[in-house]
Amino acid sequence: MLKKAVTNLPKRTESRFDVPTAISYLEGRQTIIKNFGDIAKTLRRTPAEIAKYMFKALAVPGGTRGSELILQSKVPAALINQRIKEYTKEFVICNECGKPDTSLQKIDGYTFIKCEACGARRSARL
């Protein structure tokens, strides 16, 4: 009966954590990420932390305007989304349990990523 019950269960296709795809457009020589505020809210990080990583990873200067991120260069959308996924893997997802319930903590000048689900803590290179 257990095997029959397991086979009748619906398949889980949707995870509870999906990083939104960046909606970007070009404005002259600038690339603007329109939904940057939503991305930061989903990742549970401040826009400044993510923006700092994006500027460094893409090697372009930029700034923020409201909930938008402005990159001072033409950057393909695929590259932007790839860098956001890399940030998520490195600074949001817990290495121990694989859940996105983490927070950044600064202790004595060092930054740690602490998982609120399993309690694991590891250092972060920011």
C-alpha positions as CSV (number, residue, x, y, z in Angstrom):
1,M,0.0,0.0,0.0
2,L,2.9,2.3,0.7
3,K,4.3,1.9,-2.8
4,K,0.9,2.7,-4.3
5,A,0.6,5.8,-2.1
6,V,4.0,7.0,-3.2
7,T,3.3,6.5,-6.9
8,N,0.0,8.5,-6.5
9,L,1.7,11.5,-5.0
10,P,2.1,14.5,-7.3
11,K,5.6,15.1,-8.5
12,R,7.3,18.2,-7.1
13,T,8.4,20.3,-10.0
14,E,8.5,23.7,-8.4
15,S,11.1,24.5,-5.7
16,R,10.3,27.0,-3.0
17,F,13.2,29.2,-4.1
18,D,13.6,30.5,-7.6
19,V,15.9,33.4,-8.5
20,P,14.0,35.8,-10.7
21,T,15.4,36.3,-14.2
22,A,16.9,39.8,-14.6
23,I,14.9,42.1,-16.9
24,S,17.4,44.4,-18.5
25,Y,17.4,46.9,-21.3
26,L,19.9,49.2,-23.0
27,E,19.7,52.9,-22.6
28,G,22.5,54.4,-24.7
29,R,25.7,52.8,-23.5
30,Q,24.2,51.8,-20.2
31,T,22.5,48.5,-19.2
32,I,19.7,48.8,-16.7
33,I,18.4,45.9,-14.7
34,K,14.8,46.8,-14.1
35,N,13.8,44.3,-11.4
36,F,17.0,44.5,-9.3
37,G,15.0,45.3,-6.2
38,D,12.9,42.2,-6.6
39,I,16.1,40.1,-7.0
40,A,17.6,41.5,-3.9
41,K,14.4,40.9,-1.9
42,T,14.2,37.3,-3.2
43,L,17.8,36.6,-2.2
44,R,17.3,38.3,1.2
45,R,20.3,40.6,0.7
46,T,20.7,44.3,0.5
47,P,20.9,45.8,-3.0
48,A,24.2,47.3,-2.1
49,E,25.8,43.9,-1.4
50,I,24.6,42.4,-4.6
51,A,25.5,45.5,-6.6
52,K,29.1,45.4,-5.2
53,Y,29.4,41.8,-6.4
54,M,27.9,42.5,-9.8
55,F,30.3,45.5,-10.4
56,K,33.3,43.4,-9.5
57,A,32.2,40.2,-11.4
58,L,31.2,42.1,-14.5
59,A,34.2,44.5,-14.3
60,V,32.0,47.5,-15.0
61,P,31.3,50.6,-12.9
62,G,27.7,51.4,-12.1
63,G,25.2,52.6,-9.5
64,T,21.6,52.3,-8.4
65,R,18.5,54.4,-9.1
66,G,15.5,53.4,-7.0
67,S,15.1,49.7,-7.5
68,E,17.1,49.6,-10.7
69,L,20.8,48.7,-11.2
70,I,22.7,50.8,-13.7
71,L,25.8,49.3,-15.4
72,Q,27.9,51.7,-17.3
73,S,28.5,49.4,-20.2
74,K,26.6,47.1,-22.6
75,V,26.3,43.8,-20.9
76,P,24.3,40.8,-22.3
77,A,21.3,39.6,-20.3
78,A,22.7,36.0,-20.3
79,L,25.9,37.2,-18.6
80,I,23.9,39.2,-16.0
81,N,21.8,36.2,-15.2
82,Q,24.8,33.9,-15.0
83,R,26.5,36.2,-12.5
84,I,23.3,36.4,-10.3
85,K,23.2,32.6,-10.2
86,E,26.9,32.5,-9.2
87,Y,26.2,35.0,-6.4
88,T,23.3,32.9,-5.3
89,K,25.4,29.7,-5.2
90,E,28.3,31.3,-3.4
91,F,26.6,33.7,-0.9
92,V,23.0,32.6,-0.5
93,I,22.6,28.8,-0.7
94,C,23.9,26.8,2.4
95,N,26.7,24.4,1.5
96,E,25.5,21.9,4.2
97,C,21.8,21.6,3.7
98,G,21.3,23.4,0.3
99,K,18.6,25.8,1.6
100,P,18.5,29.5,0.9
101,D,17.7,30.5,4.5
102,T,21.0,32.2,5.2
103,S,22.1,35.6,6.4
104,L,25.4,37.5,6.3
105,Q,27.1,38.2,9.7
106,K,30.1,40.4,10.3
107,I,32.2,39.3,13.3
108,D,35.5,41.0,14.1
109,G,36.0,42.3,10.6
110,Y,35.2,38.9,9.0
111,T,32.0,38.1,7.1
112,F,30.3,34.8,7.7
113,I,27.3,33.1,6.0
114,K,25.1,31.6,8.7
115,C,22.3,29.2,7.8
116,E,19.1,29.8,9.8
117,A,17.8,26.3,8.9
118,C,20.7,24.0,10.0
119,G,22.9,26.4,12.0
120,A,26.0,25.9,9.8
121,R,28.4,28.8,9.4
122,R,31.2,29.5,6.9
123,S,33.3,32.4,6.0
124,A,32.5,34.5,2.9
125,R,35.0,36.2,0.7
126,L,33.5,39.5,-0.1
